[in-house]
Each structure stands twice: as C-alpha cells, then as structure tokens.
C-alpha cells in the first residue's frame, strides 16, 4: 500500500502539466529583428550566401529569373548553367534553409 502511494506521488511530480509554458529556449531566439528585414531577390540571396556565389548573379537572373524558382531548382539545372559544384552545394543548402525559415540574408548596414 505504501509503495503504491509512493509511486503515484512520484508520477505526479514527474509529469508536467501542458498548461505551464516551457521557457527553455524562448529567451535565446527572437522572431523579429529589423536587421533581417529586406526584400530578397536573387542578388540579395546570393550575396547573403557568400563564398563566391555572387559571381553567378547575372547568369541566374537571366536563366531562372525569380527567387522562388531558384529555391526549387535542382542541382542538374545548376550544373547545366555551368555553376561549379561548391557553389551549387552552397546555393542548395541555403535555399533549403531559406524555405524552412531558418536563414535570411542580412540587410546591408546603413553607412553614415
């Protein structure tokens, strides 16, 4: 009998009610930052990626045209456009992160 009471007390203390919000990571991440608010096109996207990928801006703008098409482009299409492997990997990696909302290119700092 005492064992049953002890087990039920420990189960109650271990369970966390869903009404209590979890504050574990909320203070480390913010959803809105004025530094990241920028209208993103292909040039801004490729400049944000860096790594020399910005050299292909003219080629990608003429062949692909819009950012949403670049976000769903396949590696074979990029290869046919003559983009090197390292740059293709960077473009595809950051396009995936951008689609998931995990990354956005930074806005350029205002020079005064």
Secondary structure, DSSP 8 states (H G I E B T S, - for coil): -HHHHHHHHHHHHH---TTS---SSTTT--S--GGG-----HHHHHHHH-TTGGGGHHHHHHHT-SHHHHTT--HHHHHHTT--HHHHHHHHHHHHHHHHTS----------
